[in-house]
């Protein structure tokens, strides 16, 4: 069984996970001038990246974007 699926299907999940469907609440910055980035995907097919971007925006992440490298 896939280890990631096994973890998420487990009843012994850590209590620190946000509720399903929830979004993290805004917190004040740790220190001025620092940024913490979170990447939710990396794709070689642009249509796959576009699909995940649409899903992220539909979930309320208005500032989500695709960066081409």
C-alpha positions as CSV (number, residue, x, y, z in Angstrom):
1,X,0.0,0.0,0.0
2,X,1.2,3.5,-0.8
3,X,2.7,4.9,2.5
4,X,1.2,8.4,2.0
5,X,-2.3,6.9,1.5
6,X,-1.7,4.6,4.4
7,X,-0.8,7.6,6.6
8,X,-3.9,9.7,5.6
9,X,-6.2,6.7,5.9
10,X,-4.8,6.0,9.4
11,X,-6.9,6.8,12.5
12,X,-3.7,7.7,14.3
13,X,-3.2,11.1,12.6
14,X,-1.5,13.8,14.6
15,X,-3.9,16.3,16.2
16,X,-2.0,19.2,14.6
17,X,-3.6,18.7,11.2
18,X,-6.2,21.4,10.2
19,X,-9.8,20.3,9.8
20,X,-10.6,18.8,6.4
21,X,-11.4,21.5,3.9
22,X,-10.1,24.2,6.2
23,X,-7.5,26.8,5.4
24,X,-4.8,28.0,7.6
25,X,-5.5,31.3,9.5
26,X,-3.5,34.4,8.9
27,X,-0.6,34.8,11.3
28,X,1.6,37.8,11.8
29,X,5.0,37.4,10.1
30,X,7.8,35.8,12.1
31,X,10.2,38.6,11.2
32,X,10.2,41.4,8.7
33,X,11.6,40.7,5.2
34,X,11.4,36.9,5.3
35,X,9.1,34.8,3.1
36,X,8.2,31.2,3.5
37,X,7.0,29.6,0.3
38,X,4.9,26.5,0.0
39,X,4.9,24.6,-3.3
40,X,1.9,22.3,-3.9
41,X,3.1,20.7,-7.2
42,X,5.7,20.4,-9.9
43,X,4.7,19.3,-13.4
44,X,6.3,18.7,-16.8
45,X,2.8,19.0,-18.5
46,X,1.4,22.5,-18.4
47,X,-2.2,21.4,-18.4
48,X,-1.6,19.5,-15.2
49,X,-0.2,22.6,-13.6
50,X,-3.2,24.6,-14.8
51,X,-5.6,22.1,-13.3
52,X,-4.0,22.3,-9.9
53,X,-3.9,26.1,-10.1
54,X,-7.6,26.1,-10.8
55,X,-8.2,23.8,-7.8
56,X,-6.1,25.9,-5.5
57,X,-7.9,29.1,-6.5
58,X,-11.3,27.4,-6.1
59,X,-10.2,26.4,-2.6
60,X,-9.6,30.2,-1.8
61,X,-5.9,30.7,-2.5
62,X,-6.4,33.8,-4.6
63,X,-2.6,34.5,-4.8
64,X,-1.7,31.1,-6.3
65,X,0.3,31.2,-9.5
66,X,2.4,29.2,-11.9
67,X,6.1,29.9,-12.1
68,X,7.9,28.6,-15.1
69,X,11.6,27.6,-14.6
